[in-house]
Each structure stands twice: as C-alpha cells, then as structure tokens.
Amino acid sequence: MTQELLPARTDEEARALVDAESRIERATRRAFYDVGTELRGIREQRLYRAEFGTFDEYCQMRWDWTPQRVGQLIAAANALDEIETLVSILPTRETHVRPLLALPETNTQAEVWSRVVEGAERHGQRITAKLVQAEVDRKLAEKAKGWITLAEWEDMDEDQRGRALTATPSSKPMNKQDNDSIEWARWSWNPITGCRHECEYCYAKDIAGRFMPQGFEPSIIPERLGRPINANPPEKAEVEIGWRNVFTCSMADLFGEWVPESWIHSVLETVERAPQWNFIFLTKNPRRLPGFTFPANAWVGTTVDSQRRVKAAEEAFEHVQATVKFLSVEPMLEALQFDRLDLFDWVILGGASKSARTPEFRPDRRWVAELELSAWFAGCKVYEKPNLLTRVTDYPIG
C-alpha cells in the first residue's frame, strides 16, 4: 500500500503551532501560577477591604484557604516569575516549586531546578517533589559542607578529630528505605560514605553522583553519628523484623582498607548506645572484620558475588564474633561452592539492578537452588531478594 504524502506546512501554520504550544505550556502552570499571581494582586491592591478586615480573613472566608496555603501559592508564583528567564523548562506543579523556596537566591533555585530536569531526562524518570527535595538537600549540603573527606581528615589534628567523632543524640531521623529490594532493612544510616572498590554494578556510586556533593569520595558526616541513639523502631517492628533493621553505611564499605579505624569505632560505639535497633554491616573486605568487637545488636556480613571471594569470606568468618553472621550473594554472578557455610547464620541471594555501567542481571535459577540447598543443610536461613524470579524470605533469630 502506498503511503499518502503529508501536506507541507506553511510558515503561517508553523507560527500558529508554536503559539498554540506556548499557550499549552503556559496553561500547564496556570493552576497554581495564576492563582498565586491573582492573590498577590488582591493583597497588594487591598481589593478585599470593602468586605473584609484583613487579607487573611478574606482568603479564609472567600476561598477557605489558610494563611500558610495562600503564602505557598504566592511564593511559588513569585519564584516562577524570577526563574522564568533562567531555565528552559518551567515547573508545572506548586509542589515542585515549594522545595526550591528553601534556597535563598534565584540563581541557585534555577540551578537546582535545571539539575532536576537534566537528571530526570537522563534517567528516564518523572519529576516528583521528592526528586526536587533531594536536589535541594544536596545543594544545602554543599553550602553547609557537613562532611569531612578522607584527605581533609588526614590534615586535622587530634583535637579536631576527637570533636568530630563525638556522637551527640540527634532529633533528625535515619533514612526510611521505601524500596522493596531492601525490605530486610527498612532503614539506612550513613555516617560514613564513599568507596574505592570500583565495582561496575555499584548502584551506590550512581546515587552518590546524583545526590552527594562530595560524590563517592570516602567521607565522614559527624552530624549523623548520633541519629540512632534516641530514635525508636515503629510498632510494626514487633512483627516485621525488617522495621528494626538498619542498613549501616549502605553508601560505603565501612571496613574498606582506606577507612580510619577511629571512624569504625565511632560507628560501633553508637550501635552499642542504640540497643533498640539491629545494625546490619556489609563489606567486600572481610579480612578486616576479626579485628573488631561487635555489639550484640550488630549483624555482620560480607558480599560474595563470585567464587574468588569465597575463600576470604570463610577464612575471616571463622574468627568473627557477632550475633548474626551472614553472606550477601548479590549479585550472584556465577555458581558458587562453599566449604564452610556452617560459619554463617543467614544467606541473602539476589541479582543486580541496572547501573550506569551494567544492565540488570538475574542469576541462573539452578545456581540459586544449589546454593540454597547447601545453605539449608548447613543450618542457614535463606532470604531471596525481589530481583530473583521467585523468592524465599526467612530471617535468622537475632
């Protein structure tokens, strides 16, 4: 069948299309922008005076809006007016603008919004208020610079280091993990960040590149050291142990050879001061683990993604003293053979999520089944992550 030729578009039609699309783009922001603009005009011209004593009274009686809500709408309209000439794509929701208002300078708001747009396009994501808030938090962290890199640490004297490692109880919460792929630990705590293992499949490095101003450079964030001390697990932790578990240094390898021993001790001291939580540690450098004494609420594990890591894991864990000792076989890159699975209480199995450098990966189900059978014979509990096709989700008693 011959395809029918499309008619040529005239210059007049092209201009009409551009005008129409511009009106559509403006209309997408009209819901909050026009409301905020009109409210601002009513307030500035005091058009409410004939019937209402104050502007707040007018908004409450006429529109049933609180002063806080009215302030948000006007502030969002003001911000859009300011950044309109600085960005190519404008926010279309007031909830996208609201986090930007924590940044005092218009240029900074525009810079952060541009980061959000570029990041969403690069990763194929829909822009959400959560994404905007994350970029705002990153920018605020840049300004506050609450971290100390390893290089900066090496230049500090002993008094400065001692003050940095003092864990003061904090009212700020740990991070709640909404991703079901880590449902075995519903919280994360990252007083130490950064890693030098250079694993191709590392998702943490991708996250650090987007949201951590210092990137993946090993760093300590002193303000975070005290966060777990006065925090308490939610009631559902009584029946779902994942809500009691804290993935500790999920954005780092705390036991990497580059990590100062004093950093590790400061984390373990906080763990001991927060017995209401279970703290889950995971490393690719298990040979360093026997050199530390772990509190009773520490679960200690090592990653074994390939056969070359098996021997080091078994040799180290013969000497590790911990309430729960576990293996994280994620991603399982090949079939694995262990001689001493009896050294471990728990085996977690999984594939690999997509990273900037590697595609999503799921191991052969036969590899999984054979390792699970060996683990069960050795008395281990088995936990399958959602990135396997089918799952087993047992927990150890800890």
C-alpha positions in Angstrom: 0.0 0.0 0.0 1.4 3.4 -1.0 1.8 5.8 1.9 -0.1 9.0 1.4 2.1 12.1 1.3 1.6 14.5 4.1 0.8 18.1 3.1 3.6 20.7 3.6 3.2 23.1 6.4 3.1 26.8 5.6 5.1 29.4 7.6 1.8 30.7 9.0 0.8 27.3 10.2 4.2 26.8 11.8 3.9 30.1 13.7 0.3 29.1 14.7 1.6 25.8 16.1 4.3 27.4 18.1 1.8 29.9 19.5 -0.6 27.1 20.4 2.1 25.1 22.1 3.2 28.1 24.0 -0.3 28.6 25.3 -0.5 24.9 26.3 2.8 25.2 28.2 1.6 28.3 30.0 -1.7 26.5 30.8 0.1 23.6 32.5 1.3 26.0 35.2 -1.8 28.1 35.4 -3.4 26.1 38.1 -1.0 27.4 40.8 0.8 30.2 39.0 -2.3 32.2 38.0 -3.9 31.7 41.5 -0.8 32.9 43.2 -0.5 35.9 40.9 -4.1 36.9 41.4 -3.9 36.6 45.1 -0.7 38.7 45.1 -2.5 41.4 43.2 -5.6 41.3 45.5 -3.2 41.6 48.5 -1.1 44.4 47.1 -4.1 46.5 45.9 -6.1 45.7 49.0 -9.1 44.9 47.0 -10.6 42.9 49.8 -11.1 46.0 52.1 -14.8 46.7 51.3 -16.0 43.4 52.9 -13.1 42.0 55.0 -10.9 43.5 57.6 -7.7 41.6 56.6 -6.3 39.7 53.6 -6.1 36.6 55.7 -9.8 36.9 56.7 -10.7 37.4 53.0 -8.8 34.2 51.9 -10.3 32.2 54.8 -13.9 33.3 54.2 -13.9 33.6 50.4 -11.7 30.6 49.5 -11.4 28.5 52.7 -7.6 28.8 52.5 -5.3 29.1 55.4 -2.6 31.9 55.5 0.0 29.2 55.1 -1.6 27.8 51.9 -2.0 31.3 50.5 1.6 32.1 51.3 2.7 28.9 49.5 0.8 29.8 46.3 2.1 33.4 46.2 5.7 32.4 47.0 5.5 29.7 44.2 4.2 32.3 41.7 7.0 34.8 42.8 9.6 32.1 42.3 8.4 31.2 38.9 8.5 34.8 37.8 12.1 35.0 39.0 13.4 31.9 37.3 11.4 32.0 34.1 14.2 33.7 32.1 16.9 31.4 33.6 15.6 27.9 32.7 14.3 26.3 29.6 11.6 24.1 31.2 9.5 25.5 34.0 7.9 23.6 36.9 4.3 22.7 36.3 3.3 21.9 39.9 3.4 24.1 43.0 4.8 21.1 45.0 7.8 21.1 42.6 8.4 24.8 43.4 7.9 24.6 47.2 11.2 22.8 48.0 13.1 25.4 45.9 12.0 28.2 48.3 14.4 26.9 50.9 17.2 28.2 48.6 17.5 32.0 49.1 18.9 33.0 45.7 17.1 33.0 42.4 20.1 31.8 40.5 20.5 28.9 42.9 16.9 27.9 42.6 17.3 27.9 38.8 20.5 25.9 39.0 18.9 23.2 41.2 15.7 23.1 39.1 17.9 22.6 36.0 19.7 19.7 37.8 16.3 18.1 38.5 15.2 18.3 34.8 18.5 17.1 33.5 18.7 14.2 35.9 15.1 13.1 35.2 15.7 13.2 31.5 18.9 11.2 31.8 17.4 8.5 34.0 14.0 8.4 32.3 12.2 9.5 35.5 9.1 11.5 36.1 9.8 14.7 38.1 8.4 14.5 41.6 8.5 16.7 44.7 10.8 14.0 46.2 13.3 14.4 43.4 13.3 18.2 43.8 13.7 17.9 47.5 16.7 15.6 47.1 18.4 18.1 44.8 17.6 20.9 47.2 19.1 18.9 50.1 22.2 18.2 48.1 22.6 22.0 47.4 22.1 22.9 51.0 24.7 20.2 51.9 27.1 21.9 49.5 26.6 25.2 51.3 26.7 23.7 54.8 29.5 21.2 54.0 28.8 18.9 56.8 31.2 16.2 55.7 34.9 15.6 56.1 36.7 13.8 53.3 39.5 11.3 54.0 42.1 13.8 52.6 40.7 16.5 55.0 40.7 14.1 57.9 44.4 13.4 57.4 45.2 17.1 57.7 43.3 17.5 61.0 44.9 17.5 64.5 43.8 15.1 67.3 41.6 17.6 69.0 39.7 18.3 65.8 39.3 14.6 65.1 38.1 14.0 68.7 35.4 16.7 68.4 34.2 15.3 65.0 33.8 11.8 66.4 31.6 12.8 69.4 28.2 11.2 68.8 25.6 13.6 70.1 22.0 12.3 70.1 20.1 14.0 67.3 16.5 14.7 66.6 17.0 14.1 62.9 15.7 10.7 61.7 17.5 8.0 59.9 16.5 7.4 56.3 13.5 5.2 55.7 14.0 2.9 52.8 10.9 2.6 50.6 12.5 0.4 48.1 11.2 -3.2 48.5 14.5 -4.6 47.2 16.0 -3.9 50.6 12.9 -4.8 52.7 15.2 -6.8 55.1 16.4 -3.4 56.4 13.7 -0.7 56.3 16.2 2.0 57.5 19.6 3.1 56.4 22.2 5.2 58.3 25.2 6.7 56.6 27.6 8.5 58.9 30.4 7.2 56.6 30.0 7.4 52.8 32.2 6.6 49.8 34.0 3.6 48.5 37.1 2.6 46.4 36.2 -0.9 45.3 35.2 0.3 41.8 32.5 -2.4 41.3 31.0 -2.0 37.8 27.5 -2.9 39.0 27.5 -0.4 42.0 24.2 1.3 42.4 25.5 3.4 45.3 28.1 5.2 43.1 25.3 6.2 40.8 23.3 7.6 43.7 26.3 9.4 45.1 27.0 11.0 41.7 23.5 12.5 41.7 22.8 13.4 45.3 26.1 13.7 47.3 28.1 16.9 46.7 31.4 15.1 47.6 30.5 12.2 45.2 31.9 8.8 46.2 35.0 10.2 47.9 35.3 8.5 51.3 33.9 10.9 53.9 32.6 11.1 57.5 29.5 13.1 58.3 29.8 13.8 62.1 26.2 15.2 62.5 24.8 11.8 61.5 26.7 9.8 64.1 24.2 10.3 66.9 21.0 9.9 64.9 20.0 6.3 66.0 20.6 6.9 69.7 17.2 8.3 70.7 15.2 7.0 67.8 12.9 4.1 68.3 11.6 1.4 65.9 7.9 1.7 64.9 5.4 -0.7 66.5 5.3 -2.9 63.4 8.9 -3.9 64.1 7.5 -6.3 66.7 6.1 -8.5 63.9 8.2 -7.4 60.9 11.9 -7.5 61.8 12.9 -5.5 58.8 11.5 -2.4 60.5 14.0 -2.9 63.3 17.0 -3.4 61.0 19.3 -0.5 59.9 21.5 -1.0 56.9 24.6 0.7 58.2 26.8 2.6 55.7 24.8 1.4 52.7 26.6 4.2 50.7 30.1 3.0 51.7 32.2 0.0 52.7 32.9 0.8 56.4 35.6 -1.9 56.5 37.4 -0.9 53.4 41.2 -0.7 53.9 41.1 3.1 53.4 38.7 3.7 56.3 40.4 5.0 59.5 40.0 2.7 62.4 38.6 5.6 64.5 35.7 6.0 62.1 34.8 2.4 62.5 35.0 2.6 66.3 32.8 5.7 66.4 30.1 3.8 64.4 30.3 0.8 66.7 30.0 3.0 69.8 26.8 4.4 68.5 25.5 0.9 67.8 26.2 -0.1 71.4 24.3 3.0 72.6 21.2 2.1 70.5 20.2 -1.5 71.5 16.7 -0.9 70.3 17.9 -1.4 66.7 19.7 -4.2 64.8 22.5 -2.7 62.7 23.5 -4.6 59.5 27.0 -4.3 58.3 28.2 -5.5 54.9 31.7 -5.4 53.4 33.7 -6.7 50.5 36.8 -6.7 52.7 36.0 -9.4 55.3 39.7 -9.9 56.4 39.4 -6.7 58.4 36.4 -7.9 60.5 38.1 -10.1 63.1 39.9 -7.0 64.4 36.8 -5.5 65.8 34.5 -6.4 68.7 30.8 -6.1 67.6 27.9 -5.2 69.9 25.2 -7.8 70.4 22.8 -5.9 68.1 25.3 -6.0 65.1 24.6 -8.3 62.2 27.9 -8.7 60.2 28.1 -9.9 56.6 30.3 -10.0 53.5 29.5 -9.9 49.9 30.4 -13.0 47.8 29.4 -12.3 44.2 31.9 -14.8 42.6 34.0 -17.8 43.5 37.2 -15.8 44.1 35.6 -14.2 47.2 34.6 -17.5 48.9 38.0 -18.4 50.5 38.5 -14.9 52.0 34.9 -14.9 53.4 35.3 -18.4 55.1 38.8 -17.6 56.5 37.6 -14.3 58.0 34.3 -15.5 59.4 36.0 -18.4 61.3 37.2 -15.6 63.6 34.4 -13.1 63.5 32.3 -12.8 66.7 28.8 -11.5 66.0 25.2 -12.3 67.0 24.3 -12.8 63.3 26.9 -13.6 60.6 25.7 -13.6 57.0 26.5 -13.8 53.3 25.2 -11.4 50.7 25.3 -13.3 47.4 24.3 -10.3 45.4 24.7 -10.1 42.5 25.3 -13.9 42.1 27.5 -13.8 39.0 28.2 -17.5 38.8 27.6 -20.8 40.5 29.3 -20.9 43.9 30.8 -23.7 46.1 31.4 -23.2 49.8 33.2 -25.5 52.2 32.1 -23.7 55.5 28.6 -22.5 55.2 28.1 -23.6 58.8 30.1 -20.4 59.7 27.1 -18.3 58.7 23.5 -17.8 60.0 21.9 -16.2 57.0 22.3 -16.2 53.2 20.8 -13.4 51.1 20.6 -14.1 47.4 19.9 -11.7 44.6 20.6 -10.4 41.1 21.8 -7.0 40.0 19.8 -3.8 39.4 20.6 -1.7 36.4 23.6 0.7 36.9 25.1 3.4 34.8 27.7 0.8 33.6 25.9 -2.6 33.6 22.5 -3.9 32.7 20.0 -5.6 35.0 21.1 -9.2 35.8 19.4 -12.3 37.2 21.4 -15.4 38.0 20.6 -18.9 36.7 17.9 -20.4 38.9 19.9 -23.6 39.2 22.8 -21.7 40.8 20.4 -20.3 43.3 18.7 -23.6 44.1 22.0 -25.5 44.6 23.4 -22.8 47.0 20.1 -22.7 48.9 20.1 -26.4 49.4 23.7 -26.3 50.7 22.8 -23.4 53.0 19.8 -25.2 54.4 21.8 -28.3 55.1 24.3 -26.1 56.9 21.5 -24.7 59.1 21.4 -21.2 57.5 18.3 -19.1 57.0 17.8 -18.1 53.3 16.5 -14.8 52.0 15.7 -14.2 48.3 15.6 -10.6 47.1 12.8 -9.4 44.8 15.2 -9.2 41.8 15.1 -13.0 41.6 12.1 -14.5 39.7 10.8 -16.4 42.8 11.7 -15.8 46.4 12.2 -17.3 49.9 12.3 -14.7 52.7 13.3 -16.3 56.0 15.1 -14.3 58.8 17.5 -15.5 61.5 16.7 -15.1 65.2 18.9 -12.1 66.3 
